[in-house]
Amino acid sequence: TGRFAKNRFFITLLNLMFTKIINRHYFFQLLGMTILITFFLLGILLYGNLVKHDEYLLQAMSVSPYSFLQLSSLLIPYALSFALPFGFMLALLLCYGKWSSSNEILALRSLGNGIFSWGMPCFILSFLVSLISLYTFLQWAPMSRAEFDKKKSAIVWSNINLLLETEKEIEFDLEQNSTGLTNKNLATLSDEPIHRVSLSVGSMEQNRWSNLRILLLGKTGTLLRIINSQSAKIKWSADHSKLFIYLVGVDLESALAKKEHNLFVSFREWNEPLVFNFNNSPDQLNLKRVGFWELLEFSNTSHHLNQQASNLIHKSLVFGSSSFFLSLILLPISITKGRRESMTNLTIGIILCLAYYLILTFLVEFSLFLDNPLIIWIPNISCAIIGTYLLYNFDQ
């Protein structure tokens, strides 16, 4: 009896050591596959964001390659916030599906190791991925996007300065259907809507330009009005998104092609500055560019944005923790459905993940309508209930 107990002790000890080695092997294989797939998805998502902002990135490249890299790098956190959880879930399905199809899982089960034993690497990694995703969604990504907007405006300013110093002229479009000060002021100067502005400068100092000529153009490029100014005081907004031009010694005349509406007016200075917006983002506060603590402060106040702030917090928490909750379902599914063909797991993963994110996106909008952000948690709660049932039922 003593020898049997001694042998049983050694067998249990060897089994624990073997399980520990296997789990470490599984963890690092799962981690490596997660990193590989995440980098692949990150490249795709980052490319889409770069194409979306290609105009500003090209301007950054014209300033310097470093400015281009700096601006591009600020888009990485936003792309990573989606690439990391999706990459982990695909890695989980592929890895455990492969181990199941090669009978490794069957061998572990024959030794008495249940799903909570050899599934531990999945749970640990899903928890770590969720922590990183939560930080990315709540803090890193929004702050990086806010910094991207600031750098973008600064680069536009640098590019405008460079063009004026070298070419002495720049052209830019006016935002249509805008209630901005510039559009209101310029609209009174022409019967036709102004779509484009050409600005040329004779000489430039730090905050003063001399011999300005501003051409106001129509939709087809037709010249509508000409504004000449002896000098102008220049001022930029703090974020370099708006240019304020205070004109002095102004001559306003109609275009030569409009002789039936000839106009020539001279006055000492313009009453209000011309304001040109070089950033298409709206002036009001964008909560998607705000960090977690500031967002939490908005949600706890009587500010009119408190509902939106609360929804954003819940949305980020649900999205960030999606890796852990979805892993509760994907792990047993990858084993039961992955014995014959690993590609089946990939298909299942894509369908489940897409369905999850589509339902969650719908619930986010629906929660704004009901003024109840708690309904955003329905997908994660459902995953927890169904996943717990599947996990406990697997070893029965």
C-alpha positions, 0 to 999 in steps of 0.5 A, spaced: 500 500 500 505 504 501 509 503 495 502 504 491 501 511 494 508 512 493 508 511 485 501 514 485 504 521 488 510 520 483 505 519 477 501 525 480 507 529 480 510 528 473 503 529 471 503 536 474 510 537 471 508 535 464 501 539 464 506 545 466 510 544 460 505 543 456 501 549 458 507 553 457 508 551 450 501 552 448 501 559 451 507 561 447 505 558 441 498 562 442 502 568 444 506 568 437 500 566 433 496 572 436 502 577 435 503 574 427 496 575 426 495 582 429 501 585 425 497 582 419 491 585 421 494 592 423 497 593 417 491 592 413 487 597 418 493 602 418 493 602 410 486 604 410 487 609 415 493 612 411 489 612 405 483 616 409 488 621 411 493 621 405 492 629 403 495 630 410 500 625 410 503 627 403 503 634 406 507 631 412 512 628 407 513 635 403 515 638 410 520 632 412 520 624 412 520 625 420 513 629 420 510 623 415 513 618 420 510 621 426 503 623 423 503 616 421 505 613 427 499 616 431 494 612 427 497 606 430 493 605 436 486 606 433 488 600 428 491 596 434 485 597 438 481 593 433 487 588 430 489 586 437 482 582 440 481 580 433 488 577 432 487 573 438 481 570 437 483 568 430 489 565 433 485 561 439 481 558 433 487 556 429 492 554 435 486 550 439 483 547 432 490 544 430 492 541 437 485 538 437 486 535 430 493 532 431 490 529 437 494 533 442 487 535 446 485 528 446 492 525 449 491 531 455 484 529 456 486 521 457 491 523 462 485 526 466 486 534 464 480 537 463 479 544 459 480 548 465 487 545 465 490 545 458 485 551 456 489 556 462 493 559 457 487 561 453 484 564 459 491 568 461 492 570 454 485 573 453 485 576 460 492 580 458 489 582 451 483 585 454 487 589 459 491 592 453 485 593 449 482 596 455 487 601 455 488 602 448 480 604 447 480 608 453 486 612 453 491 611 448 487 611 442 483 617 443 489 621 445 493 619 439 487 621 435 487 628 438 495 629 438 494 627 430 489 632 429 494 637 432 500 635 428 495 635 422 494 642 423 501 644 425 503 641 418 498 644 414 501 651 417 508 649 416 506 647 408 502 653 407 508 657 410 513 654 405 508 655 399 508 662 401 515 663 401 517 659 395 511 660 390 508 666 394 501 663 392 496 658 395 489 656 393 484 652 397 477 650 397 472 653 402 467 649 406 460 649 403 454 650 407 458 652 413 456 658 418 463 660 419 465 667 419 469 667 413 463 664 409 458 669 412 463 675 410 465 673 403 458 671 401 456 678 401 461 680 396 458 676 391 451 674 388 454 667 386 457 662 391 464 662 393 468 655 392 475 657 392 480 662 394 487 664 391 491 667 396 498 671 394 503 675 398 508 680 396 513 679 402 512 676 409 514 678 416 513 674 422 506 676 424 505 681 418 504 680 410 504 685 405 501 686 398 496 681 399 491 679 393 485 674 394 482 671 388 475 669 390 473 663 385 466 660 383 465 652 382 467 652 375 473 656 377 470 663 374 473 669 377 468 673 382 472 678 386 479 681 387 481 683 394 487 687 394 490 689 401 497 693 402 498 689 408 495 684 413 496 682 420 496 675 421 494 670 427 493 663 427 489 659 432 492 655 438 491 649 434 494 652 428 487 650 424 484 657 423 488 663 419 485 670 421 487 675 416 486 683 419 486 687 412 489 694 412 488 698 406 483 694 402 481 695 395 475 690 393 473 690 385 469 685 381 472 680 376 473 683 369 468 678 366 463 681 370 462 688 367 455 688 368 456 688 375 462 692 376 464 694 383 470 698 386 471 700 393 476 702 397 477 702 405 482 703 410 481 696 413 476 690 414 472 691 420 472 683 421 478 678 420 477 673 414 478 666 418 480 660 413 479 654 416 484 649 414 482 643 419 475 640 417 474 637 424 468 641 427 469 646 433 465 643 438 468 638 443 469 631 440 469 626 446 472 621 441 478 625 442 478 625 450 482 620 455 478 616 460 479 620 466 476 627 462 471 622 459 469 620 466 468 627 469 463 629 463 459 623 464 458 624 472 456 632 471 450 635 468 453 637 462 449 636 455 454 631 453 454 626 459 450 621 456 454 621 450 460 620 455 457 615 459 456 611 452 463 611 450 465 609 456 461 603 456 462 602 449 470 602 450 469 597 456 465 592 452 470 592 446 476 592 450 474 586 454 471 582 448 477 578 448 476 575 454 468 574 454 469 571 447 474 566 448 469 563 453 465 561 447 471 560 442 475 555 446 470 549 446 467 551 439 474 550 437 475 543 440 469 540 438 469 543 431 476 543 429 478 536 429 477 535 422 479 541 418 482 547 421 479 552 416 473 551 419 475 554 425 477 560 421 470 561 418 467 560 425 471 565 428 470 570 423 462 569 423 462 570 430 467 576 431 463 580 425 456 578 428 459 580 435 461 587 433 455 588 428 450 587 434 455 591 439 455 597 434 447 596 433 446 596 441 451 602 442 446 606 437 440 603 440 442 605 447 443 612 445 436 612 443 433 609 450 438 613 454 441 606 458 448 604 456 447 598 460 444 594 454 451 595 451 453 589 455 448 584 453 453 581 448 458 580 453 453 577 458 451 572 453 458 570 452 459 569 459 453 565 460 453 561 454 461 560 455 460 558 462 455 552 460 459 550 454 466 549 458 462 545 464 458 541 459 465 539 455 468 535 460 461 531 462 
